[in-house]
Amino acid sequence: MQINKLKPNDSGVARKGVSIRELRAALNGRVIAPADDSYEAARSVFYGGIDKRPAVIVRAADATEVSYVVSLARESGVELAVRSGGHSMAGHSVSEGGIVLDLSQLRGLQIDAEKRTAWAETGLTAGEYTSAAAAYGLATGFGDTASVGIGGITLGGGVGYLTRKYGLTIDDLLAADVVTADGQLLHTDAENHPDLFWALRGGGGNFGVATRFQYRLHPVDTVMGGMLILPATPEVVAGFIAAAEAASEELSTIANVMNAPPMPFLPAEVHGKLIVMAMMVYAGNVEAGQRAVAPFRALATPLADMLRPMQYPEMYPPEDNSYHPTAVGHTLFMDHVDQATAETIVRYIQESDAPMRVVQLRVLGGAMSRVPVEATAFAHRHARIMANVAAFYTGLEDKAKRQAWVEDFAAALSQGNNRAYVNFLGEEGEGRVRAAYPGETWGRLRAIKAHYDPTNLFRLNQNIPPAG
Ligand SMILES: Cc1cc2nc3c(=O)[nH]c(=O)nc-3n(C[C@H](O)[C@H](O)[C@H](O)COP(=O)(O)OP(=O)(O)OC[C@H]3O[C@@H](n4cnc5c(N)ncnc54)[C@H](O)[C@@H]3O)c2cc1C
């Protein structure tokens, strides 16, 4: 390939390097330039308030084209953004003036129901994979949102409705095909490039572009699950966490303490009041699931009780593609939520006047905590609760105010150590990226980065600088 510096291209945008016409001639995938009608939609990502204008967006048709684009970025020195589902909170899936490598056309999925494994290309979303696997009564755990890409969520760890029963998404990752910075397509698993395979399981997009993953599947068919909404008092919040910790591992919960949105199934007088909006899955026998959710139902008279036996993919309701929230957040891990902590939570949510403010509490443990800390790059194996504080904002001035509230609230919840989950980080600086990789993990990741990406080509991410 003969691409050194960018040069002016035929769309009239003064860039150095390969022209858009040359790119179109070289690739089968779609090449979208600023002059194209589809450019505005193609550069937009899940979060609002991210307004970057890439020189070009390439929807690669296959792994060979991924390699072509990686080499183009390397040889031209242009910034490279890698996008699977586009849900990066830090805006990492779009570049200002660079190349967006959009994987959304990589949609292959082969399910081996007998062996309970699946090969999935990384343009698939969690919802698409989950629906397809459910046709066999099988599932791999992802997060709480269908439109999240399997690319980003897997490389960061993956915390969701099956975490306590089956572990993180990476605990079901058996192999990955990755295009590294030199343009090579490597097959990685426990035997092949085990160092790289280790780093991919939590290290994010630092080590290459994953084109496909092989996952383990579990029998998950009808589950007891859905949404339970309770009034948020300190007693209910503390009681909810205590019940979630006491529950068997089949039960994974996500409790959102928040102001009630005007949801049609909530009485009008509840709108704006403090609620615990809980999402729950009991991945096991339905009768046992009914018993498992009883203590939560008993915490207070539910404002809405939509827990019921359901097909697992029903946990992913349809989404509105035009929804682009503007939000700030802070993620942390906690060891306990006792009565005093619950009082702090309720007070902070009560006192804010943000259009939407929330702390999301996920009780962890179970299968995820039994994987040895050093087995994967995700090392917060023994954290008991993940908390994500977030507030919506309107406009830049409001953003600063909401950010200050988020930081203040997170500091009040902090239990003495700086720990973070990489997939919920925004643009927060190296100290916070390090917080995702405790102990020896950081040094080990930096050494592997130096081996596979010594020039830090993959830097538009929660960046791990190469050692040395
Ligand atoms: C509404 C919402 C709900 C969420 N819920 C959960 C949840 O329940 N559990 C959870 O664990 N996380 C959750 N997340 C966080 C989510 O896992 C991360 O934002 C994740 O990075 C999104 O992946 P993506 O592919 O959609 O995003 P993208 O923006 O496309 O990717 C994010 C970054 O990951 C890297 N990347 C993505 N794909 C590849 C690839 N194939 N190869 C190399 N690098 C790649 C790139 O560095 C990219 O910048 C949620 C996020 C949102 C916005």
PDBQT file of the ligand as one rigid body, heavy atoms in Angstrom, charges set to zero:
ROOT
HETATM    1  C1  LIG A 501     -27.016   2.768  27.430  1.00  0.00    +0.000 C 
HETATM    2  C2  LIG A 501     -25.784   2.002  27.837  1.00  0.00    +0.000 A 
HETATM    3  C3  LIG A 501     -25.926   0.874  28.614  1.00  0.00    +0.000 A 
HETATM    4  C4  LIG A 501     -24.798   0.136  28.996  1.00  0.00    +0.000 A 
HETATM    5  N1  LIG A 501     -24.970  -0.963  29.777  1.00  0.00    +0.000 NA
HETATM    6  C5  LIG A 501     -23.896  -1.716  30.100  1.00  0.00    +0.000 A 
HETATM    7  C6  LIG A 501     -24.051  -2.882  30.891  1.00  0.00    +0.000 A 
HETATM    8  O1  LIG A 501     -25.147  -3.231  31.321  1.00  0.00    +0.000 OA
HETATM    9  N2  LIG A 501     -22.948  -3.594  31.180  1.00  0.00    +0.000 N 
HETATM   10  C7  LIG A 501     -21.706  -3.245  30.736  1.00  0.00    +0.000 A 
HETATM   11  O2  LIG A 501     -20.765  -3.959  31.020  1.00  0.00    +0.000 OA
HETATM   12  N3  LIG A 501     -21.534  -2.124  30.013  1.00  0.00    +0.000 NA
HETATM   13  C8  LIG A 501     -22.588  -1.355  29.691  1.00  0.00    +0.000 A 
HETATM   14  N4  LIG A 501     -22.412  -0.207  28.983  1.00  0.00    +0.000 N 
HETATM   15  C9  LIG A 501     -21.070   0.243  28.656  1.00  0.00    +0.000 C 
HETATM   16  C10 LIG A 501     -20.612  -0.387  27.359  1.00  0.00    +0.000 C 
HETATM   17  O3  LIG A 501     -20.192  -1.709  27.614  1.00  0.00    +0.000 OA
HETATM   18  C11 LIG A 501     -19.435   0.405  26.767  1.00  0.00    +0.000 C 
HETATM   19  O4  LIG A 501     -19.836   1.715  26.488  1.00  0.00    +0.000 OA
HETATM   20  C12 LIG A 501     -18.897  -0.281  25.526  1.00  0.00    +0.000 C 
HETATM   21  O5  LIG A 501     -17.631   0.226  25.231  1.00  0.00    +0.000 OA
HETATM   22  C13 LIG A 501     -19.820  -0.056  24.360  1.00  0.00    +0.000 C 
HETATM   23  O6  LIG A 501     -19.469  -0.876  23.302  1.00  0.00    +0.000 OA
HETATM   24  P1  LIG A 501     -19.863  -0.463  21.825  1.00  0.00    +0.000 P 
HETATM   25  O7  LIG A 501     -19.255  -1.433  20.932  1.00  0.00    +0.000 OA
HETATM   26  O8  LIG A 501     -21.322  -0.225  21.743  1.00  0.00    +0.000 OA
HETATM   27  O9  LIG A 501     -19.210   0.968  21.727  1.00  0.00    +0.000 OA
HETATM   28  P2  LIG A 501     -18.157   1.627  20.736  1.00  0.00    +0.000 P 
HETATM   29  O10 LIG A 501     -18.271   3.083  21.045  1.00  0.00    +0.000 OA
HETATM   30  O11 LIG A 501     -18.352   1.185  19.352  1.00  0.00    +0.000 OA
HETATM   31  O12 LIG A 501     -16.800   1.082  21.259  1.00  0.00    +0.000 OA
HETATM   32  C14 LIG A 501     -16.219   1.568  22.444  1.00  0.00    +0.000 C 
HETATM   33  C15 LIG A 501     -14.731   1.398  22.362  1.00  0.00    +0.000 C 
HETATM   34  O13 LIG A 501     -14.445   0.018  22.419  1.00  0.00    +0.000 OA
HETATM   35  C16 LIG A 501     -13.424  -0.302  21.503  1.00  0.00    +0.000 C 
HETATM   36  N5  LIG A 501     -13.975  -1.250  20.529  1.00  0.00    +0.000 N 
HETATM   37  C17 LIG A 501     -15.257  -1.485  20.219  1.00  0.00    +0.000 A 
HETATM   38  N6  LIG A 501     -15.339  -2.519  19.368  1.00  0.00    +0.000 NA
HETATM   39  C18 LIG A 501     -14.087  -2.910  19.129  1.00  0.00    +0.000 A 
HETATM   40  C19 LIG A 501     -13.513  -3.943  18.355  1.00  0.00    +0.000 A 
HETATM   41  N7  LIG A 501     -14.265  -4.786  17.652  1.00  0.00    +0.000 N 
HETATM   42  N8  LIG A 501     -12.169  -4.078  18.350  1.00  0.00    +0.000 NA
HETATM   43  C20 LIG A 501     -11.395  -3.245  19.048  1.00  0.00    +0.000 A 
HETATM   44  N9  LIG A 501     -11.870  -2.253  19.816  1.00  0.00    +0.000 NA
HETATM   45  C21 LIG A 501     -13.210  -2.100  19.857  1.00  0.00    +0.000 A 
HETATM   46  C22 LIG A 501     -12.957   0.977  20.886  1.00  0.00    +0.000 C 
HETATM   47  O14 LIG A 501     -11.867   1.469  21.621  1.00  0.00    +0.000 OA
HETATM   48  C23 LIG A 501     -14.133   1.891  21.060  1.00  0.00    +0.000 C 
HETATM   49  O15 LIG A 501     -13.752   3.228  21.177  1.00  0.00    +0.000 OA
HETATM   50  C24 LIG A 501     -23.519   0.558  28.594  1.00  0.00    +0.000 A 
HETATM   51  C25 LIG A 501     -23.371   1.702  27.824  1.00  0.00    +0.000 A 
HETATM   52  C26 LIG A 501     -24.493   2.425  27.445  1.00  0.00    +0.000 A 
HETATM   53  C27 LIG A 501     -24.323   3.675  26.637  1.00  0.00    +0.000 C 
ENDROOT
TORSDOF 0
